[in-house]
Amino acid sequence: DECASSSDCALAAVQLHAAKHANQEERSNTSSNSSGLQEGALEEQTDVSLPMISQGPEARYSKEQLVKLLELHQQRMNSSERWGSSSSSTAQPFTLASSCYGFTGGTCAFASCSSFRMAQCQAGKCMCPGGCAGADGRCYNSPNLLVASSFILTNVQYPSYRMYFKRITTWGQMGTSSMPSFSFMGSDLFDLYRVPGLFNGKALFIVASHKWPSYVLAIRATTGTAFSPFGTYSVELKDTSAPWKPEDIMLRVCSMGSYGKHSAIMIGSAGAVKTIWAYVHMGSWSVYGSISNPGEGGEWSPNPPMPYGALPPC
């Protein structure tokens, strides 16, 4: 009515109405075709690499698995009983093993698990149902990669001393000894697993006992019980009530090859602030942790040697 006396105004009103109608049709067409386009895109890819979702070695999703993941994500967004909800009654089994560690480190007692983790809330903790937690704290549809098995670790500075899991110890601290190899009865044998993902841009590993696979190395504070503020300990993974956070049991393992020591490696903490390196304390012969470079006392020679190129440089 306001434009009745003006042809220019009437023309502008008609154009505006037409533009609105075109926008509504475009949105309607986009909505109706989105599911078809998404399905068509999946049909073009018969095997989708997991790094599209999260970086990690040996971690891949098939087309069917990716479709299922998208369905779960849609359920999480639309359902009142969310995938990361602490009230979920569809809890799936998870593992706490050196070959696959199912705790992401996140908690969900007061809020849902972050969608970043792709996890399920169980007893207030963000777990990986049917998957494994990576170094970055999210779930992967891939087990940890076995890098080396049944190897010993001798110290570079004290080559007659090898690291071993103590049978009887008050604190669980790792030790070294020059006893004959047969006397260890397998307690000196290690397995090395690389976990998917990266932590602060670095690859992480789990160093486990070959004889007792549920026991792994952890570098943590000694709380004033020893010579050094940090120590290297053996911890058990089976405690489902209070599982270890990934950064507590996933370690840096790197090669000294770039320093001309191709048979030597170093073992350190994940290093959220700074890496703490495992080293031999002369006299006690226990394995402690040093926040500074411990020198050859913190270098280890695996036997058999690590596969070439399996470890990042130190």
N, C-alpha and C positions, 0 to 999 in steps of 0.2 A: 504493500500500500504506500509505503514511504517513497518508493521508486516510480509510482504511477506517472508522475509528471516529468520524469527524466528518462529518455531512452538509453543513455549511457549507463545510468544506475541499474536499469532493468537488465541490460545485457550482462553487466558484472554479476548480478545476482544469479542469473541463469548459468553462467560459467562456474560460479562457486558451487552451485547445487550439483552440476555435472561432475566436478572434480571430487566432491565428497562421495558420490555414488560410485565412481571409478575406484576410489580407495577402498571402499567397503567390499567391492567385488574382488579386488586383488588380494585382500586379506583372507577372504573366504576361500579363494582358490589355493592360496598358499597353505592354509590350514588343512584343507582336504587332501592335498598332495604331499604333505610333509612325510607321512608314514610311508607312502609309496616311494618317495625319493630316498628315504633312509634305507628301505629294504633293497632298493635298486643299487645303492652304493655298496651295501654289504654283499650283494650278489657278485659285484665286480671283483671282490677280494675274497679269495678262497682261504687265505691264511693271513691273519693280521698280527703284526709284531707287537708285543706288549710295550716296547718303548714308546709307542704312540700314546700310551696311558701313563707309563712310568718307566724310567730307565732301569735296566737290569739284565744281567747275562742269562742266557738260556731260559728266557721267560717269554712264551708266545701264547697268543689266543687264537684258536680256530674261529671260523665264521660263526659256528654254532655257539661257542663259548661267549663270543662277543655279543651275540643276540641275547643270550641269557643274562649277561651282565647289564645290558641296556634295560631288559625287563625288570631286573632287580632294582636298578636305579629308579625306574619309573614307579615301582611299588613303594620305594622309600619316599618318593616325593608325594605320592597320592594317598598312601595308607596311613591310618592313625597309628598303626602298630609298626613303626618305622624300623628299617633294617638296623639302625644304630640305636634303637630305643632300649632303655634298661628294663622295660616291661615286656620285651619280646618273649613269646612262649615257644618260638620255633628255633631254639638254640641248636646249632650244629656242632659236631665234634671238632676238636682242634688238637694239635700236637705240640709238645714242648720237648723237642729232640734236637740234637746237633745237626741232623740232616734237614730239619724243617722246624723252625721255631714260630709258634703261632701267636705270640703276644706282640702287639705293635708298640706298646709302651703308653698308649693313650688310656684315659679313664672316662667313664660315662655314668658316674653315680648321680650327677646332678644335671647332665646335659647329654644329648645324643653324641655318638662318635662322629667326628668330622668326616664329611663325604670324601675328603682327600685320602683317608686311610682305607676306604673300601672294606671296612671291618664290621663286625657284629658285636653288639654289647652283650657280654655275659658276666654276671656277678660284678658289675661295675667296671669291667675292663674291656677294652676294645680288642677283640680277638679275630683271628683269620679263620673262618669256617671253611675247612677243606683247602686252605692255602697256607702260605708261609710269609712271615713278616720280613720285610727288607730292611736294609740299613737306614732308609729314609722314613721308616715308621709306617709304611703302608703295606697292604696285603698283595701278594703275588700269586699267580696261578702256576707256580713253578717251585720245585724243591731247591735247596742249596746245592751248589755245584761242588762235587768232591774233587779237590785239586790234587791231593796226595794222601796216601794211606800207609799206616804201619811204618812210620819213620821215627828216628831218634833225633834229639837235638843236643849237640855237644857245644860247649861254650868256646868261642874263638880265643879268648884270653887264657882260659884254662882248658885246653883240649881234652884232658883226661876226665873232665867232669861233664856229666850229662844230666839234663833235667828229667825229673820223674814225679809221678803222683805218689805222695806218701800214703801208706796204708793206715797208719795211726798218727794223727796229728790233732792238736787242740784247736788250732786256728784254720787248718786247711791250707796252709801256705805251701807253695811248691818248693821243692828242694833240688839240689844237685849232688851227685856222688861220683866217685871214681871206682866204685865197686865193680867186679867182673860183670859182664853183661847178663850172664845166666841168673845172677842173684836178684835181678829186678823182676823176673817172672812176668814180663809184659807191662809192668807199670811205667816203663820208660818209652812206650810206643804211643805215637800221636796220629790223629787224622786231621786234615785241614779242609774246611769247607768255605767256599766263597758264597756270600749271601747276595740276593738281588739288590739292586738300587745302590745309591751312593749316600754317604753321610758327609756333609760339608764338602762335597766334591771328591771324596775319597772312597775307594772300595774297602769293604770290611769283611772280616773272616771270623769263623768260629774254629778255635783250636781245641779239639776234643781228645779225650783218652781213647785209645784204640781198644783197650781192655774193658773199660767202663764207659761206654758211649754217652751216658747221661751226665758225665762230669766233664766240664770245660774250664778253660782258663779265664780268669777275670782279674783285672788290675784295679785295685781300689785302695782306699785309705786304710792304714793300719790302726788308726785311732790310738796312737801312742803306745802300741803293744810291742814295738820292734825298733830296730836301729834307724829305719827310714820312715817318713810319713806315708809312704805308699809301698804296697806289696803285691806280689803275683800269687793268686790263690786258685784253688780248684773249688768250683761251686757246682751244685746239682741242679739240673733243669726241671726236675719233676714236681717242684713245689707249685701246685696249681692255685693255692690260696694266695700266695704272694710271689708271682713269677718275677724273674729278673727283667728289668727294662733292656731292650735290645742294645743300647749303648753301653750297658754294663758288661755284657758277655760277648759282644761283637768287637773284634780287635783289628787294629791295623797290622798287617804283615807285609813287609816290603823287602825288596832285593837290594843288596849293596853292590850290585854289578856295575852301576855307574861310577862307583869309587874304586873299581878294579878288583873287587872282592866278589867274584861271581858265585862262589859257593856259600856266601854268608847272607843271612837275613836278620831283620830286627822285628821285634814283636812289641806293640805298644797299645795303649788305650785308644778308644775312638777319637778322643781329642776334641771335645766340644769347645774347650778353651785352648789347651795345649796338650800334646801327646806325652804320656808317661811311659817310658820305655822299660821293659823287663831286663834286669841285669843280675849278675851273681855278686853277692856280698862276700868278699873274702873273709874267711874265718868262720862265719856261721854257715857258709855255703848254701844259704837259702836264697830264693829268688825275690828280689825287691823291685821297686819301681823308682825311676829317676825322672824328674821333670826336665833335667838338662841332658845333654848327650853323654851317655855313660862310657863311651869308648868301646874297646873290644870286649869289655865285660858285659856289654849289652848286645853283643853280636853272637849269632847262633849258626851252627853249620848243620843243616838237615842231612840225614843219611838214610835212604838214598836222597840225592839232590832233588830240589823242586824241578818240575818240568820247565823247560826254557820258555820264558815269556809269560809264565803263569802268575807272576807277582808284579805289582807296580813298583817303580823305583822309589827308594827312600828319599 
